[in-house]
Structure formats: C-alpha cells, structure tokens
Amino acid sequence: MAREREYDPRSWPLIFLDKTNAIVTGLTAGFLLYTRSVGVAYFASGAVLCSLTVKIVKRFVRQPRPIQTKHDRQKKSYGMPSTHSATISYYATYITLACLYLPIHRSLPSSVLTRVVPPSIAVPWAATIAVSRTWLGYHTWPQVAAGCAYGLLFTPIWFSLWTRGANEYGAELERTVFG
C-alpha cells in the first residue's frame, strides 16, 4: 500500500512549483482550445520539441542529479541540463517574442494589455519555476543555468521558423479548418 505523504502547510508553494509541468501543460491546452490557433499549436509543439531535445542532451552529458534530501525517492534520469528549466525558459521567451512581434489572434482582445500582461506573468513565473528546481533538490545551480540557456537558445530558432514562413502555412490551415 502506498504511503500518503503529509505536507507541511508552509511547503504548499513548493508543492505548487513541483507540479508545474501539469499546470503549465493544462494552461497551454486550455489556451489552445480557446483560441483554436495554429500558432498556439506551433508554440506548444516547440515546447515539446525543446523538452525532448534537452532530454537527448541529458543522455550524452550523463551528469547525475544531486542526492535527494527533500523527497522520498531519487529521480532516475540525469540532471544536466534541467528539462523543466529549459522548457519554462522556452515558454517565457516565446511568449515575450510573440507579444512583441506577432499579430494579436482574432480570438483575443486587441489591447495593449494583451501584449503586456502575458510576459509580465510568464517571465517571473518562469524564473521562479527554474529556481525552484534547486529548492526542491532536483537540480544543482549549474544544471538549472544550463537548462535556461538551452531554452533561451532554442526559442529564437523555433520562433524564426514561424516568422519566416511557417506562419503562412499556419494561417492557411487555420482558415481551412476553422473558416
């Protein structure tokens, strides 16, 4: 029988940060369903690709995670670079670039707030999530820094593929599917 973990009420923020992959994935899925935007689907596929490619890098680097002191079980995957840090850095950077350079989708209000609020939330939240990887004992600072650097380097490449042609195919696909 699995042992139920009891959490100290002061650790609720860390529990929230520990579950960010499900929260961020759920928010992305909800936003995709709301907008029905090929651009959002492209953004989400970039997050998946960033995550998968950083996991490949982990298998080559093979640096172990820190010894677990805060949790019942040691994670079995390697630690360098941090996948969470890479992916959440991708999210924050892509959202910022999209708000700066892409047209506002027709399903969203055309407002300055639509361009300012998302990065104002995404960037501090991403920084907190990245830092939490060390607070939670899953990664060392160099592993988190390498993950953030990976996400920051991956994003402009993926974003430029969209802005240099993929968006035209996306717009046509969106018109065909959604009218």
C-alpha positions as CSV (number, residue, x, y, z in Angstrom):
1,M,0.0,0.0,0.0
2,A,1.4,3.4,-1.0
3,R,2.3,5.7,1.9
4,E,0.4,9.0,1.8
5,R,2.8,12.0,2.0
6,E,1.9,14.6,4.6
7,Y,3.0,18.1,3.6
8,D,3.8,20.9,5.9
9,P,1.4,23.8,5.2
10,R,4.4,26.1,4.7
11,S,5.5,23.9,1.8
12,W,2.4,24.5,-0.4
13,P,4.2,26.9,-2.6
14,L,6.9,24.3,-3.3
15,I,4.2,21.7,-3.9
16,F,2.6,24.0,-6.5
17,L,6.1,24.5,-8.1
18,D,6.7,20.8,-8.0
19,K,3.5,20.2,-10.1
20,T,4.2,23.0,-12.7
21,N,4.6,20.6,-15.6
22,A,0.9,19.6,-15.2
23,I,-0.2,23.2,-14.6
24,V,1.6,24.7,-17.5
25,T,0.5,21.9,-19.8
26,G,-3.1,22.3,-18.7
27,L,-3.0,26.1,-19.2
28,T,-1.4,25.6,-22.7
29,A,-4.1,23.0,-23.7
30,G,-6.8,25.4,-22.4
31,F,-5.4,28.3,-24.4
32,L,-5.1,26.2,-27.5
33,L,-8.8,25.1,-27.2
34,Y,-9.9,28.6,-26.5
35,T,-8.1,30.2,-29.5
36,R,-8.1,27.2,-31.9
37,S,-4.9,28.9,-33.2
38,V,-2.4,27.0,-35.3
39,G,0.2,29.5,-34.0
40,V,-0.6,28.3,-30.4
41,A,-0.3,24.7,-31.6
42,Y,3.1,25.5,-33.2
43,F,4.2,27.2,-29.9
44,A,3.1,24.1,-27.9
45,S,4.9,21.8,-30.3
46,G,8.0,23.8,-29.8
47,A,7.8,23.3,-26.0
48,V,7.5,19.5,-26.6
49,L,10.5,19.6,-29.0
50,C,12.5,21.7,-26.6
51,S,11.8,19.2,-23.8
52,L,12.6,16.1,-26.0
53,T,15.8,17.5,-27.4
54,V,17.1,18.6,-23.9
55,K,16.4,15.0,-22.7
56,I,18.6,13.8,-25.6
57,V,21.4,16.1,-24.4
58,K,21.0,14.7,-20.9
59,R,21.7,11.2,-22.1
60,F,25.0,12.5,-23.7
61,V,26.1,14.6,-20.7
62,R,25.1,11.9,-18.1
63,Q,25.6,14.2,-15.1
64,P,23.8,12.8,-12.0
65,R,21.2,14.8,-10.1
66,P,22.0,16.0,-6.6
67,I,21.5,13.4,-3.8
68,Q,17.8,13.7,-2.7
69,T,17.3,15.0,0.8
70,K,13.9,16.6,0.5
71,H,11.9,13.7,-1.1
72,D,11.2,10.1,-0.6
73,R,12.7,8.9,-3.9
74,Q,15.6,9.8,-6.1
75,K,14.7,10.7,-9.7
76,K,16.3,8.2,-12.1
77,S,17.0,10.5,-15.0
78,Y,20.2,12.6,-15.4
79,G,20.3,16.2,-14.2
80,M,22.3,18.2,-16.7
81,P,20.6,20.3,-18.2
82,S,17.3,20.7,-16.3
83,T,14.4,19.9,-18.6
84,H,12.0,22.0,-16.6
85,S,14.3,25.0,-16.7
86,A,14.8,24.6,-20.5
87,T,11.1,24.3,-21.2
88,I,9.9,27.0,-19.0
89,S,12.6,29.4,-20.3
90,Y,11.3,28.5,-23.8
91,Y,7.7,29.4,-22.6
92,A,8.7,32.8,-21.2
93,T,10.9,33.7,-24.1
94,Y,8.4,32.6,-26.8
95,I,5.5,34.4,-25.1
96,T,7.6,37.6,-24.9
97,L,8.6,37.4,-28.5
98,A,5.0,36.6,-29.6
99,C,3.7,39.6,-27.7
100,L,6.4,41.8,-29.2
101,Y,6.3,40.7,-32.8
102,L,3.2,38.6,-33.8
103,P,-0.2,40.0,-34.6
104,I,-2.9,39.5,-31.9
105,H,-5.0,36.5,-32.7
106,R,-8.7,37.3,-33.6
107,S,-9.9,35.3,-30.6
108,L,-8.1,37.7,-28.2
109,P,-8.9,41.3,-27.3
110,S,-6.9,43.8,-29.3
111,S,-5.4,45.8,-26.5
112,V,-2.0,46.9,-25.1
113,L,-2.8,44.7,-22.1
114,T,-2.8,41.6,-24.4
115,R,0.8,42.4,-25.3
116,V,1.9,43.4,-21.8
117,V,0.2,41.1,-19.3
118,P,1.4,37.6,-20.7
119,P,5.1,38.4,-20.5
120,S,4.6,40.2,-17.1
121,I,3.2,36.9,-15.8
122,A,5.3,34.4,-17.7
123,V,8.8,35.8,-17.1
124,P,8.7,36.0,-13.3
125,W,6.8,32.7,-13.1
126,A,9.4,31.0,-15.3
127,A,12.2,32.4,-13.1
128,T,10.5,31.1,-10.0
129,I,10.0,27.6,-11.6
130,A,13.6,27.4,-12.7
131,V,14.9,28.4,-9.3
132,S,12.5,26.0,-7.6
133,R,14.3,23.1,-9.2
134,T,17.2,23.7,-6.8
135,W,14.8,24.5,-3.8
136,L,13.2,21.1,-4.5
137,G,16.5,19.4,-4.6
138,Y,16.1,18.1,-8.2
139,H,19.0,20.0,-9.7
140,T,22.1,22.0,-9.0
141,W,22.5,25.6,-10.0
142,P,24.7,24.8,-13.0
143,Q,22.1,22.3,-14.2
144,V,19.4,24.9,-13.9
145,A,21.6,27.5,-15.6
146,A,22.3,25.1,-18.5
147,G,18.6,24.3,-18.9
148,C,17.7,28.0,-19.0
149,A,20.5,28.7,-21.5
150,Y,19.2,25.8,-23.7
151,G,15.7,27.2,-23.6
152,L,16.9,30.7,-24.4
153,L,18.9,29.4,-27.4
154,F,16.2,27.1,-28.7
155,T,13.4,29.7,-28.7
156,P,14.7,32.2,-31.2
157,I,15.4,29.3,-33.7
158,W,11.9,27.9,-33.3
159,F,10.3,31.4,-33.4
160,S,12.2,32.4,-36.5
161,L,10.9,29.3,-38.3
162,W,7.4,30.5,-37.6
163,T,8.0,34.1,-38.6
164,R,10.0,33.2,-41.8
165,G,7.3,31.1,-43.5
166,A,5.6,28.5,-41.3
167,N,3.1,31.2,-40.2
168,E,1.8,31.4,-43.8
169,Y,1.0,27.7,-43.8
170,G,-0.5,28.0,-40.4
171,A,-2.8,30.8,-41.4
172,E,-4.0,28.8,-44.4
173,L,-4.5,25.7,-42.3
174,E,-6.5,27.8,-39.7
175,R,-8.7,29.3,-42.5
176,T,-9.3,25.8,-44.0
177,V,-10.1,24.1,-40.7
178,F,-11.9,26.8,-38.8
179,G,-13.3,29.1,-41.5
